[in-house]
């Protein structure tokens, strides 16, 4: 059965996902994340990590949401660099240096960082704080930092239902002053030398300062989300799955798994019923093979998860 899925993925799903990738890379904003996975036949030693990458459409693109999983043995900067080599737009990620290298090596790509990641060191500092003295906790730099981030983060969350232009206008009017004040406050705290640089709070302050250009990108474009949570949600299904099946046996199996996840998760985001959608495309894809068994990605538009011509049984029933 595993071999059937691998052969099916190689023959039918590879060109299908290539067409999805073309659509994804045509968007102005994309998001990316990665998670470790074990692939026995592709590991140098028992504890070595391979990675499943996820690339998705920007959170605010709700008409044609796309999620593409990609298996890679490692996670050096060459992996996202190869995927985004022809991309022109904004890539929202966490703070990994690999993505910053993509930003530096590809002039047409701008890397935007995630504010949810930016607050983690402060959150960790509070977890380790002495809860027996709540007043001292509230006076701590970590607590104040989280409060300031929450202020503009929550304000930005309220703008999600606006159009891109309206969201940008509100960000310029309401969010930017709060963000600028926050960065000035962070630099002042770091300069005061009252926080040990190697403490969680100190690391958080230095992180904010070093990532300032990337953390401010969302202020310049209404289509850029303030965090990378959409990518984390997209990869969560895979993370839950690997707790059950634990590992892949071969690189071919991991790549086939990535193909299946790409189609199923994109189908879900487009309000499709995955079983009936797979049933339909696996009926249609063999019809598109040429004499050599190849499929032209350009012929696949009517099968894409966002296509208006999909059979009604593929679609989830709309709630009245």
C-alpha positions as CSV (number, residue, x, y, z in Angstrom):
1,X,0.0,0.0,0.0
2,X,2.9,2.4,0.8
3,X,4.4,1.7,-2.6
4,X,1.0,2.4,-4.3
5,X,1.0,5.8,-2.6
6,X,4.6,6.6,-3.6
7,X,4.0,5.6,-7.2
8,X,0.7,7.6,-7.3
9,X,2.5,10.6,-5.8
10,X,5.3,10.4,-8.3
11,X,3.1,9.9,-11.3
12,X,0.1,12.2,-10.6
13,X,0.7,14.4,-7.6
14,X,4.1,15.9,-8.5
15,X,2.8,17.9,-11.5
16,X,-0.3,18.7,-9.5
17,X,1.7,20.3,-6.7
18,X,3.9,22.0,-9.2
19,X,0.8,23.8,-10.4
20,X,-0.1,24.7,-6.8
21,X,3.4,26.0,-6.3
22,X,3.1,28.3,-9.4
23,X,0.0,29.7,-7.9
24,X,1.6,30.1,-4.5
25,X,4.6,32.0,-5.8
26,X,2.4,34.4,-7.7
27,X,1.1,35.8,-4.4
28,X,2.6,38.9,-2.9
29,X,2.8,37.4,0.6
30,X,3.7,33.8,1.6
31,X,4.5,32.2,4.9
32,X,6.8,29.3,5.8
33,X,7.7,27.1,8.7
34,X,9.4,23.7,9.3
35,X,9.3,20.8,11.8
36,X,11.7,17.9,12.4
37,X,10.7,14.4,11.3
38,X,12.5,11.1,11.4
39,X,13.3,9.3,8.1
40,X,15.2,6.1,8.8
41,X,16.6,5.5,5.3
42,X,17.7,9.2,5.0
43,X,19.3,9.7,8.4
44,X,23.1,9.7,9.0
45,X,22.6,8.4,12.5
46,X,19.6,7.3,14.7
47,X,19.1,10.7,16.3
48,X,19.6,12.8,13.2
49,X,16.8,15.1,12.2
50,X,15.2,15.5,8.8
51,X,12.6,18.2,8.1
52,X,9.2,18.7,6.7
53,X,8.8,22.3,5.5
54,X,5.5,24.0,4.9
55,X,4.9,26.9,2.6
56,X,1.5,28.6,2.5
57,X,-0.3,31.6,1.1
58,X,-0.5,34.7,3.3
59,X,-3.1,34.5,6.1
60,X,-5.2,37.3,4.6
61,X,-5.5,35.5,1.2
62,X,-8.8,33.7,1.9
63,X,-10.1,33.1,-1.7
64,X,-7.4,30.6,-2.8
65,X,-5.6,29.4,0.3
66,X,-2.7,27.1,-0.5
67,X,-0.5,24.9,1.6
68,X,2.5,23.0,0.2
69,X,4.5,20.5,2.3
70,X,8.1,19.8,1.2
71,X,10.4,17.1,2.6
72,X,14.1,18.0,2.9
73,X,16.9,16.1,4.6
74,X,18.2,19.3,6.3
75,X,17.2,22.9,7.0
76,X,20.1,25.0,5.8
77,X,19.3,28.1,3.9
78,X,19.7,26.3,0.5
79,X,16.4,24.6,1.1
80,X,14.1,27.7,1.2
81,X,16.5,29.4,-1.2
82,X,15.7,26.8,-3.8
83,X,12.0,26.9,-3.2
84,X,11.8,30.7,-3.4
85,X,14.5,31.3,-6.0
86,X,12.0,32.9,-8.5
87,X,9.8,34.5,-5.9
88,X,9.1,38.2,-5.7
89,X,7.3,39.2,-2.5
90,X,7.2,39.1,1.3
91,X,8.0,35.9,3.1
92,X,6.6,35.7,6.7
93,X,8.6,33.4,9.0
94,X,10.0,33.0,12.5
95,X,13.5,34.2,13.3
96,X,15.6,31.5,11.8
97,X,18.8,32.9,10.1
98,X,18.1,30.6,7.1
99,X,15.2,32.9,6.1
100,X,17.3,36.0,6.6
101,X,19.9,34.5,4.2
102,X,17.1,34.1,1.7
103,X,16.2,37.7,2.2
104,X,19.9,38.7,1.6
105,X,20.5,36.4,-1.4
106,X,17.3,37.1,-3.2
107,X,16.8,40.8,-3.8
108,X,13.1,40.4,-4.7
109,X,12.3,38.7,-1.4
110,X,11.6,40.6,1.9
111,X,11.6,38.6,5.1
112,X,9.0,39.5,7.8
113,X,9.3,38.2,11.3
114,X,6.7,36.8,13.7
115,X,5.7,38.8,16.8
116,X,4.5,35.6,18.5
117,X,8.1,34.4,18.4
118,X,9.4,37.8,19.5
119,X,7.6,37.5,22.8
120,X,8.7,34.0,23.8
121,X,11.8,34.8,25.8
122,X,9.8,37.3,27.9
123,X,7.1,34.7,28.4
124,X,9.8,32.1,29.5
125,X,11.2,34.6,31.9
126,X,7.9,35.1,33.6
127,X,7.4,31.3,33.9
128,X,10.6,31.1,35.8
129,X,9.8,34.2,38.0
130,X,9.0,33.9,41.7
131,X,5.1,33.8,41.8
132,X,5.2,34.4,45.6
133,X,5.9,38.1,44.9
134,X,3.3,39.1,42.3
135,X,4.1,42.8,42.7
136,X,7.8,42.2,41.8
137,X,6.7,40.2,38.8
138,X,4.5,43.0,37.5
139,X,7.4,45.4,37.9
140,X,9.8,43.2,35.9
141,X,11.0,44.1,32.4
142,X,9.7,40.9,31.0
143,X,6.2,41.6,32.3
144,X,6.2,45.2,31.0
145,X,7.5,43.9,27.6
146,X,4.7,41.4,27.3
147,X,2.1,44.1,28.2
148,X,3.4,46.5,25.6
149,X,3.5,43.8,22.9
150,X,0.0,42.7,23.8
151,X,-1.3,46.3,23.5
152,X,-0.4,46.7,19.8
153,X,-0.8,42.9,19.0
154,X,-4.4,42.9,20.2
155,X,-5.1,46.1,18.4
156,X,-3.8,44.6,15.2
157,X,-5.9,41.5,15.7
158,X,-9.0,43.7,15.6
159,X,-8.1,44.8,12.1
160,X,-8.2,41.4,10.5
161,X,-11.7,41.8,9.0
162,X,-10.7,45.0,7.2
163,X,-9.5,45.3,3.6
164,X,-5.8,45.4,3.0
165,X,-5.8,49.2,2.3
166,X,-7.9,49.9,5.4
167,X,-5.8,47.7,7.6
168,X,-2.6,49.5,6.4
169,X,-4.1,52.9,7.1
170,X,-5.1,51.8,10.6
171,X,-1.7,50.3,11.3
172,X,-0.1,53.6,10.3
173,X,-2.4,55.6,12.5
174,X,-2.7,53.3,15.5
175,X,-0.1,50.5,15.6
176,X,3.0,52.3,14.3
177,X,3.3,54.8,17.2
178,X,2.9,51.9,19.7
179,X,5.6,49.8,17.9
180,X,8.0,52.7,17.7
181,X,7.5,53.5,21.4
182,X,8.1,49.9,22.2
183,X,11.4,49.7,20.3
184,X,12.6,52.9,22.0
185,X,11.7,51.4,25.4
186,X,13.5,48.1,24.6
187,X,16.7,49.9,23.6
188,X,16.5,52.0,26.8
189,X,16.2,48.9,28.9
190,X,19.1,47.2,27.2
191,X,21.3,50.4,27.6
192,X,20.5,50.6,31.3
193,X,22.5,47.4,31.9
194,X,20.1,46.4,34.7
195,X,19.1,43.2,32.9
196,X,21.8,40.4,32.6
197,X,22.4,39.9,28.8
198,X,22.3,36.1,29.2
199,X,19.1,36.0,31.1
200,X,15.8,35.2,29.3
201,X,14.8,38.8,29.6
202,X,18.2,40.0,28.3
203,X,18.0,37.6,25.4
204,X,14.5,38.8,24.6
205,X,15.6,42.5,24.5
206,X,18.6,41.7,22.3
207,X,16.4,39.6,20.0
208,X,13.9,42.5,19.5
209,X,16.7,44.9,18.8
210,X,18.4,42.6,16.3
211,X,15.2,41.7,14.5
212,X,13.8,45.3,14.3
213,X,13.7,45.6,10.5
214,X,12.0,42.2,10.1
215,X,9.5,42.8,12.9
216,X,8.4,46.2,11.3
217,X,7.6,44.9,7.9
218,X,3.9,44.3,8.7
219,X,3.6,48.1,9.3
220,X,4.3,48.7,5.6
221,X,1.9,46.3,4.0
222,X,-1.7,45.5,4.8
223,X,-1.4,42.0,3.5
224,X,1.3,41.0,5.9
225,X,0.2,39.3,9.1
226,X,1.8,40.3,12.4
227,X,2.7,36.7,13.2
228,X,3.3,33.4,11.5
229,X,0.6,31.5,13.3
230,X,-1.1,30.4,10.0
231,X,2.0,28.4,9.1
232,X,2.1,26.8,12.5
233,X,-1.6,25.8,12.2
234,X,-0.9,24.4,8.7
235,X,1.9,22.2,10.0
236,X,0.1,21.1,13.1
237,X,-1.8,18.3,11.3
238,X,1.6,16.8,10.3
239,X,2.9,17.1,13.9
240,X,-0.1,15.3,15.3
241,X,0.2,12.6,12.7
242,X,3.9,11.9,13.4
243,X,3.0,11.2,17.0
244,X,1.1,8.2,15.8
245,X,3.2,6.9,12.9
246,X,6.5,8.2,14.4
247,X,8.7,8.0,11.4
248,X,9.0,7.5,7.6
249,X,11.1,4.6,6.3
250,X,12.5,6.3,3.2
251,X,13.0,9.7,1.6
252,X,10.6,8.6,-1.2
253,X,7.9,7.8,1.4
254,X,8.5,11.2,3.1
255,X,8.2,13.1,-0.2
256,X,5.0,11.1,-1.1
257,X,3.6,12.0,2.4
258,X,4.4,15.7,1.7
259,X,2.4,15.5,-1.6
260,X,-0.6,13.9,0.1
261,X,-0.6,16.4,3.0
262,X,-0.2,19.3,0.5
263,X,-3.4,18.3,-1.4
264,X,-5.5,17.3,1.6
265,X,-4.7,20.4,3.7
266,X,-5.2,22.7,0.8
267,X,-8.5,21.0,0.1
268,X,-9.6,21.5,3.7
269,X,-8.7,25.2,3.5
270,X,-10.9,25.5,0.4
271,X,-13.8,23.9,2.2
272,X,-13.6,20.6,0.3
273,X,-14.2,17.1,1.5
274,X,-10.7,15.4,1.1
275,X,-11.9,11.9,0.4
276,X,-14.3,12.9,-2.4
277,X,-11.7,15.4,-3.7
278,X,-9.0,12.7,-3.9
279,X,-11.5,10.3,-5.5
280,X,-12.3,12.9,-8.2
281,X,-8.7,14.0,-9.1
282,X,-7.4,10.4,-9.1
283,X,-10.2,9.7,-11.7
284,X,-9.2,12.7,-13.8
285,X,-5.4,12.8,-13.6
286,X,-4.8,9.6,-15.6
287,X,-6.8,11.1,-18.4
288,X,-4.3,13.9,-18.7
289,X,-1.2,11.8,-19.1
290,X,0.5,12.0,-22.5
291,X,2.1,9.1,-24.3
292,X,5.0,9.2,-22.0
293,X,2.9,9.3,-18.9
294,X,3.6,13.0,-18.2
295,X,1.1,15.6,-17.2
296,X,1.4,19.3,-18.1
297,X,0.8,21.4,-15.0
298,X,-1.0,24.0,-17.2
299,X,-3.8,21.5,-17.9
300,X,-4.7,21.1,-14.2
301,X,-6.5,24.4,-13.5
302,X,-9.9,22.7,-13.5
303,X,-8.8,20.3,-10.9
304,X,-7.3,22.8,-8.4
305,X,-8.9,22.9,-5.0
306,X,-10.2,26.4,-5.7
307,X,-11.7,25.6,-9.1
308,X,-15.4,26.5,-9.6
309,X,-15.9,23.4,-11.8
310,X,-15.3,20.8,-9.1
311,X,-18.2,18.4,-8.6
312,X,-20.6,19.3,-5.8
313,X,-19.9,16.2,-3.8
314,X,-16.3,17.4,-3.3
315,X,-17.6,20.5,-1.4
316,X,-18.6,20.7,2.2
317,X,-22.2,21.5,2.8
318,X,-22.6,25.2,3.5
319,X,-24.2,26.1,6.8
320,X,-27.4,28.1,6.4
